[in-house]
Amino acid sequence: MLKSVRRLAVLSSHVQNVNRNMCSSGATATSVRAPTMSVNPKFCLVDEKIKIRLTGLASNQIVTFVADVRENGSVFESRCVYRADDSGVVDNCTSESLDGTFKGVEQMGLFWSLKSVGARVAMRLVKKDVTRPMEFTIRVFDGNQAEAPEISSDPLSETVVHRTFMAPDVKRLPLREGRFRGTVFLPKGPGPFPGLIDMFGGLVSQVETRAALLASHGYATLSLAYMYAEGLPQEVAHVNIDYIREAFEWFSGLEYIDASRLGAVGLCFGGFLSLGLTSILPQIKAVVNINGTCITLGENTTELENEWLRTDHTDKIEVTTEGIVIRDIFDSDNAVCVPAWQHGAKILVVVGEDDKQVHPKWHTYFQDNIPVQFKDNLQVIRYPDTGHLIEPPHMPFIRAIDAGGKRMLTINFIPKQFKDQKLMSGGHMVAHSHAQEDAWQRILDFLHTHLGPGMAVKTPACF
């Protein structure tokens, strides 16, 4: 009898402990919350930094952030791996990425380390419709998923971030009629505004992103197409400087443009054309040349000549495993600097020292040969380990471009046997990305100094 009583007591105690443990487990399960991700700001211009903070993780928990965006039928993705601090917090401003498409403490690394996924790994992210923001999805997964081909688990947290080149109050006016092809971007307000012409390189001629962003900072900007559109040349050698001059004169004569505050901005061939335009038009007060050649092979130092592309050095194209390097094909013993200084314009030259398309030595040549009375008008900024495509900040780095055979054939100084090759841009991701951020602020400061303020050059443009 006593043994039976003892057994019942032991069994009763065991049942009570089980019930107590079950209740305790249930309370814990209901009290655990999913991690919370906050992003500030979630809607802003592409040149603004954002802060991402993830809370509610376990102490020192390993998580993987995955960002992706879809543009022009392609998907671009980046990943980074963080370890939460003792409080279960990850902060992109202070936390170190341990693995993924970038490492270290890099606040905007998720954006500038984006890479094309799929067949065309050398795809450049170009926003074609600037009236619509880029929509980035940011997801967080448990563990280190940096190398996982696909992540099958559900995200711990997820959010969407919108980043745009064009502020809501900027007006976009396409030029559909008349002789000129391009787009005018007007800032908020009645004006008159300082006026800029903006041109890209020969592979694309017109990209609206930088012009829209400049207008978002208060500069009326003409994004000019000088190739490929209806009625325009289909090869770089046939680009007409008179067409560019007439387009800018038309633009600067519009009632909402302040004709006393005019400038030019260009990248690559667009930078060369910007210098050439400045050498012709005394009304241009400031010019920004981003990795555009500063020399011409013609003998006329007051105007550009279509024969500037004449070269006998196509044998100097270097073939690498990444793509072709063309920066030595314009070597010349009698190069002539484009005299952009001759009317007193202020000149900013932005140089990527690892540029694989335009040799940095020509910027040095330009700097050394500017007449002494104009030397104070020139500012040259050099960035080590930085390539050709210095774009607005936080845009993805790309070292080699897959332009496609059809477009490569329009760059007539590249022999046809290279038409299917990738075209090297150069640079190294971290250094290049930091250079883009620094160069953009310097460009805005330069324009502010020499053309007067735009609408709000340094004010964060969030909405």
C-alpha positions, -999 to +999 in steps of 0.1 A: +000+000+000+028+024+009+046+016-023+015+024-043+011+057-025+047+066-033+043+057-070+012+079-072+031+108-055+060+105-080+036+103-109+017+134-097+049+153-093+061+143-128+028+154-144+030+188-126+065+193-139+055+184-175+026+208-173+048+235-159+074+230-187+047+230-213+032+262-200+066+278-198+074+268-234+041+281-246+047+314-229+081+317-245+068+309-280+041+335-278+066+361-266+091+356-294+087+382-322+099+383-357+129+407-363+119+442-372+136+460-401+135+498-403+147+518-433+152+556-433+144+571-457+124+545-477+117+571-505+146+593-517+169+604-544+196+579-555+224+601-542+211+600-506+223+574-481+199+553-462+200+537-428+189+501-423+185+488-388+174+452-379+163+445-343+149+416-325+176+390-334+192+367-310+225+378-295+253+374-322+229+358-346+242+354-382+219+368-409+221+374-446+207+405-463+197+402-499+188+432-521+174+430-556+160+453-582+145+446-617+153+470-646+150+466-683+142+429-680+172+421-659+176+413-623+204+428-602+212+413-567+236+419-538+241+400-506+259+406-473+263+387-441+261+403-407+265+391-371+241+408-347+255+425-317+249+413-281+216+431-281+205+414-313+208+445-335+223+449-370+229+485-383+243+490-418+261+522-406+282+503-380+279+466-386+306+448-406+297+426-435+315+393-431+307+378-465+288+384-497+292+409-526+311+433-503+328+431-469+334+456-441+314+485-428+299+500-459+266+518-454+256+517-491+273+485-500+240+467-508+234+492-536+268+497-552+277+460-551+246+449-571+254+425-599+234+413-629+223+377-624+216+355-653+232+351-687+246+387-691+268+391-661+283+423-676+250+440-678+251+477-668+222+490-646+208+519-665+175+534-655+156+542-687+123+555-674+135+581-648+099+591-641+095+559-621+117+551-590+138+520-588+121+495-565+146+476-543+134+446-523+155+440-492+151+406-474+168+391-444+174+354-440+188+333-411+224+321-414+251+327-440+234+324-474+261+344-493+268+315-517+235+298-518+223+296-555+187+300-543+174+307-508+144+284-501+136+295-466+112+323-457+127+357-449+129+368-413+120+403-425+113+421-458+108+456-470+108+477-502+129+508-508+122+533-536+151+554-550+147+579-578+167+601-601+139+625-605+123+644-576+084+646-577+083+683-587+108+681-615+093+684-650+104+661-678+099+676-713+109+652-742+120+669-775+098+650-800+095+677-826+120+699-844+157+692-851+170+684-817+166+651-799+168+647-761+149+657-730+147+689-709+144+686-671+132+716-652+134+720-614+106+730-592+096+767-593+093+794-620+130+800-626+150+813-642+174+785-634+211+779-641+212+758-673+233+727-681+238+704-711+245+668-701+260+642-725+270+606-721+294+584-741+294+571-776+279+537-768+247+553-755+247+590-765+218+599-742+211+586-707+186+607-687+197+597-651+223+623-644+202+651-660+172+642-639+193+642-608+209+676-616+174+690-621+164+676-587+192+697-573+180+728-590+197+729-624+176+730-656+193+704-677+192+694-714+200+657-717+211+657-754+211+628-778+238+633-804+237+598-820+213+570-828+180+589-827+160+598-858+180+621-881+212+617-861+245+599-870+248+562-864+286+562-859+308+582-835+330+595-863+300+614-878+289+633-847+283+669-856+296+696-831+274+722-849+243+703-840+253+702-803+262+739-804+228+749-819+209+727-795+226+743-765+221+778-779+184+770-784+181+756-748+200+785-732+176+810-749+145+796-733+127+820-709+132+798-678+170+796-683+194+821-667+217+828-697+244+842-673+247+808-655+254+782-681+275+750-679+282+716-695+286+682-680+298+651-698+311+615-694+335+598-718+329+611-753+303+634-738+330+649-716+352+655-747+322+672-764+315+693-734+351+706-735+348+712-772+315+731-768+331+752-740+360+761-764+334+774-789+308+792-767+320+820-744+287+819-726+296+786-709+310+795-675+317+760-661+324+726-676+327+692-660+346+665-679+343+630-664+369+607-680+366+622-714+397+627-735+411+662-734+429+661-767+421+662-804+442+648-832+432+676-856+452+708-860+424+733-854+426+745-819+394+767-820+369+742-832+364+705-832+369+685-864+352+653-873+386+639-880+395+639-843+389+602-844+416+596-869+440+570-854+467+546-867+469+527-834+442+501-835+470+475-831+473+488-796+440+473-785+447+450-756+427+418-754+423+405-718+402+377-703+378+404-689+374+423-722+393+447-745+413+477-733+413+506-758+430+534-739+462+533-760+447+536-794+448+574-794+485+577-787+499+607-806+531+626-807+513+658-818+481+658-797+464+692-793+445+700-761+409+711-765+411+748-755+381+748-732+399+775-711+401+801-739+369+821-729+376+820-692+354+790-682+361+771-650+370+735-657+366+704-635+382+672-647+373+640-629+399+612-636+397+575-628+433+564-627+424+528-637+403+540-667+407+513-695+391+535-722+407+569-719+443+569-707+448+591-676+480+605-690+460+628-713+445+645-684+480+652-671+489+664-706+459+688-705+469+700-671+505+706-681+496+724-713+470+748-702+483+784-706+497+798-674+471+826-672+443+800-671+458+774-647+438+786-617+406+779-638+414+742-639+407+717-611+417+680-617+405+653-592+422+619-595+409+587-580+432+556-577+417+522-585+388+539-602+375+531-637+359+549-666+322+549-656+321+574-627+284+578-623+261+593-596+268+578-561+257+543-550+250+530-585+264+495-591+300+491-601+307+474-634+343+466-646+335+454-681+305+463-703+287+438-726+276+464-751+266+439-778+280+435-813+255+459-830+264+489-808+301+481-808+301+484-846+290+521-842+323+528-824+341+528-857+376+531-844+373+496-828+380+470-855+351+446-864+369+416-851+363+429-815+326+436-819+315+407-797+341+414-770+333+430-737+346+466-733+367+472-703+358+501-680+383+494-652+383+501-616+380+481-584+346+480-567+352+495-533+375+523-544+354+531-575+322+532-554+337+556-529+350+577-557+316+580-572+302+594-539+331+619-535+331+630-571+293+637-572+295+660-542+325+678-557+306+682-590+277+697-571+300+720-551+318+731-583+285+740-601+273+757-570+305+778-567+307+788-604+270+789-615+255+799-583+231+778-562+206+755-578+174+749-558+189+729-530+223+715-537+231+701-503+196+696-488+186+659-485+160+654-512+135+629-496+098+627-500 
